[in-house]
Amino acid sequence: MSAQLEKKHYTLEEYFELDNQSEVRYEFYEGEVFAMAGTSKNHNIITDNIQSALKRVFRPKGCDVFSESVKLEAIKNAYYPYPDVMVSCDERDKEDEYVVAYPSVLVEVLSKSTAEYDKDFKLKKYKKIPSVQYYLIVSQYECSVELYSRTDNPELWLYQTYEKLTDTISFDRLGFTLAVSTIYESVRFSAIVSPFRVG
């Protein structure tokens, strides 16, 4: 999230009108509206790499893959963020022009300003969406990927980390794999100092 708008409270209808008519993307949470900040080159490259890889897997299955400019209905009438990448294989999502409500996969690429938000607040909200099977969190500053996977126990999620370009991420519940090297193809870390490392 970025700066909150001057107006203190928006109805859902006002938010949709604002967001659909503006060139700026806005997130909505319980009446508050936040303008989304721009992204870095690495953020853009990683998002594009993941979206392209997921399209190759899911488009032939009749699923849709969206990135950055499509809203997620995380909580009906209350919370509408913009995930960096989403996969939806639910026919109900084809009925709405602007919103995805039944995603299978959600991806966020961490930025300095959003890291805590993505790894805490969004994680809690995304895990409550019944259709979500995987939440992938990707660093743009170093080779570091985190995967939260739904299990048969609704209260238990599997957590895995990947820190090598040679690693392969398995999404067993949806029957595909994703190489970490694919995520970071064309990404350069050398000129970037990680905001998460001390010393």
Secondary structure as a PSIPRED ss2 file (coil, helix, strand):
# PSIPRED VFORMAT (PSIPRED V4.0)

   1 M C   1.000  0.000  0.000
   2 S C   1.000  0.000  0.000
   3 A C   1.000  0.000  0.000
   4 Q E   0.000  0.000  1.000
   5 L C   1.000  0.000  0.000
   6 E C   1.000  0.000  0.000
   7 K C   1.000  0.000  0.000
   8 K C   1.000  0.000  0.000
   9 H C   1.000  0.000  0.000
  10 Y C   1.000  0.000  0.000
  11 T C   1.000  0.000  0.000
  12 L H   0.000  1.000  0.000
  13 E H   0.000  1.000  0.000
  14 E H   0.000  1.000  0.000
  15 Y H   0.000  1.000  0.000
  16 F H   0.000  1.000  0.000
  17 E H   0.000  1.000  0.000
  18 L H   0.000  1.000  0.000
  19 D H   0.000  1.000  0.000
  20 N H   0.000  1.000  0.000
  21 Q H   0.000  1.000  0.000
  22 S C   1.000  0.000  0.000
  23 E C   1.000  0.000  0.000
  24 V C   1.000  0.000  0.000
  25 R C   1.000  0.000  0.000
  26 Y E   0.000  0.000  1.000
  27 E E   0.000  0.000  1.000
  28 F E   0.000  0.000  1.000
  29 Y E   0.000  0.000  1.000
  30 E C   1.000  0.000  0.000
  31 G C   1.000  0.000  0.000
  32 E E   0.000  0.000  1.000
  33 V E   0.000  0.000  1.000
  34 F E   0.000  0.000  1.000
  35 A E   0.000  0.000  1.000
  36 M C   1.000  0.000  0.000
  37 A C   1.000  0.000  0.000
  38 G C   1.000  0.000  0.000
  39 T C   1.000  0.000  0.000
  40 S C   1.000  0.000  0.000
  41 K H   0.000  1.000  0.000
  42 N H   0.000  1.000  0.000
  43 H H   0.000  1.000  0.000
  44 N H   0.000  1.000  0.000
  45 I H   0.000  1.000  0.000
  46 I H   0.000  1.000  0.000
  47 T H   0.000  1.000  0.000
  48 D H   0.000  1.000  0.000
  49 N H   0.000  1.000  0.000
  50 I H   0.000  1.000  0.000
  51 Q H   0.000  1.000  0.000
  52 S H   0.000  1.000  0.000
  53 A H   0.000  1.000  0.000
  54 L H   0.000  1.000  0.000
  55 K H   0.000  1.000  0.000
  56 R H   0.000  1.000  0.000
  57 V H   0.000  1.000  0.000
  58 F H   0.000  1.000  0.000
  59 R H   0.000  1.000  0.000
  60 P H   0.000  1.000  0.000
  61 K H   0.000  1.000  0.000
  62 G C   1.000  0.000  0.000
  63 C C   1.000  0.000  0.000
  64 D E   0.000  0.000  1.000
  65 V E   0.000  0.000  1.000
  66 F E   0.000  0.000  1.000
  67 S E   0.000  0.000  1.000
  68 E C   1.000  0.000  0.000
  69 S C   1.000  0.000  0.000
  70 V C   1.000  0.000  0.000
  71 K E   0.000  0.000  1.000
  72 L E   0.000  0.000  1.000
  73 E C   1.000  0.000  0.000
  74 A C   1.000  0.000  0.000
  75 I E   0.000  0.000  1.000
  76 K C   1.000  0.000  0.000
  77 N C   1.000  0.000  0.000
  78 A C   1.000  0.000  0.000
  79 Y E   0.000  0.000  1.000
  80 Y E   0.000  0.000  1.000
  81 P C   1.000  0.000  0.000
  82 Y C   1.000  0.000  0.000
  83 P C   1.000  0.000  0.000
  84 D C   1.000  0.000  0.000
  85 V E   0.000  0.000  1.000
  86 M E   0.000  0.000  1.000
  87 V E   0.000  0.000  1.000
  88 S E   0.000  0.000  1.000
  89 C C   1.000  0.000  0.000
  90 D C   1.000  0.000  0.000
  91 E H   0.000  1.000  0.000
  92 R H   0.000  1.000  0.000
  93 D H   0.000  1.000  0.000
  94 K H   0.000  1.000  0.000
  95 E H   0.000  1.000  0.000
  96 D C   1.000  0.000  0.000
  97 E C   1.000  0.000  0.000
  98 Y C   1.000  0.000  0.000
  99 V E   0.000  0.000  1.000
 100 V E   0.000  0.000  1.000
 101 A C   1.000  0.000  0.000
 102 Y C   1.000  0.000  0.000
 103 P C   1.000  0.000  0.000
 104 S C   1.000  0.000  0.000
 105 V E   0.000  0.000  1.000
 106 L E   0.000  0.000  1.000
 107 V E   0.000  0.000  1.000
 108 E E   0.000  0.000  1.000
 109 V E   0.000  0.000  1.000
 110 L E   0.000  0.000  1.000
 111 S C   1.000  0.000  0.000
 112 K C   1.000  0.000  0.000
 113 S C   1.000  0.000  0.000
 114 T C   1.000  0.000  0.000
 115 A H   0.000  1.000  0.000
 116 E H   0.000  1.000  0.000
 117 Y H   0.000  1.000  0.000
 118 D H   0.000  1.000  0.000
 119 K H   0.000  1.000  0.000
 120 D H   0.000  1.000  0.000
 121 F H   0.000  1.000  0.000
 122 K H   0.000  1.000  0.000
 123 L H   0.000  1.000  0.000
 124 K H   0.000  1.000  0.000
 125 K H   0.000  1.000  0.000
 126 Y H   0.000  1.000  0.000
 127 K C   1.000  0.000  0.000
 128 K C   1.000  0.000  0.000
 129 I C   1.000  0.000  0.000
 130 P C   1.000  0.000  0.000
 131 S C   1.000  0.000  0.000
 132 V C   1.000  0.000  0.000
 133 Q C   1.000  0.000  0.000
 134 Y E   0.000  0.000  1.000
 135 Y E   0.000  0.000  1.000
 136 L E   0.000  0.000  1.000
 137 I E   0.000  0.000  1.000
 138 V E   0.000  0.000  1.000
 139 S E   0.000  0.000  1.000
 140 Q C   1.000  0.000  0.000
 141 Y C   1.000  0.000  0.000
 142 E C   1.000  0.000  0.000
 143 C C   1.000  0.000  0.000
 144 S C   1.000  0.000  0.000
 145 V E   0.000  0.000  1.000
 146 E E   0.000  0.000  1.000
 147 L E   0.000  0.000  1.000
 148 Y E   0.000  0.000  1.000
 149 S E   0.000  0.000  1.000
 150 R E   0.000  0.000  1.000
 151 T C   1.000  0.000  0.000
 152 D C   1.000  0.000  0.000
 153 N C   1.000  0.000  0.000
 154 P C   1.000  0.000  0.000
 155 E C   1.000  0.000  0.000
 156 L C   1.000  0.000  0.000
 157 W E   0.000  0.000  1.000
 158 L E   0.000  0.000  1.000
 159 Y E   0.000  0.000  1.000
 160 Q E   0.000  0.000  1.000
 161 T E   0.000  0.000  1.000
 162 Y E   0.000  0.000  1.000
 163 E C   1.000  0.000  0.000
 164 K C   1.000  0.000  0.000
 165 L C   1.000  0.000  0.000
 166 T C   1.000  0.000  0.000
 167 D C   1.000  0.000  0.000
 168 T E   0.000  0.000  1.000
 169 I E   0.000  0.000  1.000
 170 S E   0.000  0.000  1.000
 171 F E   0.000  0.000  1.000
 172 D C   1.000  0.000  0.000
 173 R C   1.000  0.000  0.000
 174 L C   1.000  0.000  0.000
 175 G C   1.000  0.000  0.000
 176 F E   0.000  0.000  1.000
 177 T E   0.000  0.000  1.000
 178 L E   0.000  0.000  1.000
 179 A E   0.000  0.000  1.000
 180 V H   0.000  1.000  0.000
 181 S H   0.000  1.000  0.000
 182 T H   0.000  1.000  0.000
 183 I H   0.000  1.000  0.000
 184 Y C   1.000  0.000  0.000
 185 E C   1.000  0.000  0.000
 186 S C   1.000  0.000  0.000
 187 V C   1.000  0.000  0.000
 188 R C   1.000  0.000  0.000
 189 F C   1.000  0.000  0.000
 190 S C   1.000  0.000  0.000
 191 A C   1.000  0.000  0.000
 192 I C   1.000  0.000  0.000
 193 V C   1.000  0.000  0.000
 194 S C   1.000  0.000  0.000
 195 P C   1.000  0.000  0.000
 196 F C   1.000  0.000  0.000
 197 R C   1.000  0.000  0.000
 198 V C   1.000  0.000  0.000
 199 G C   1.000  0.000  0.000
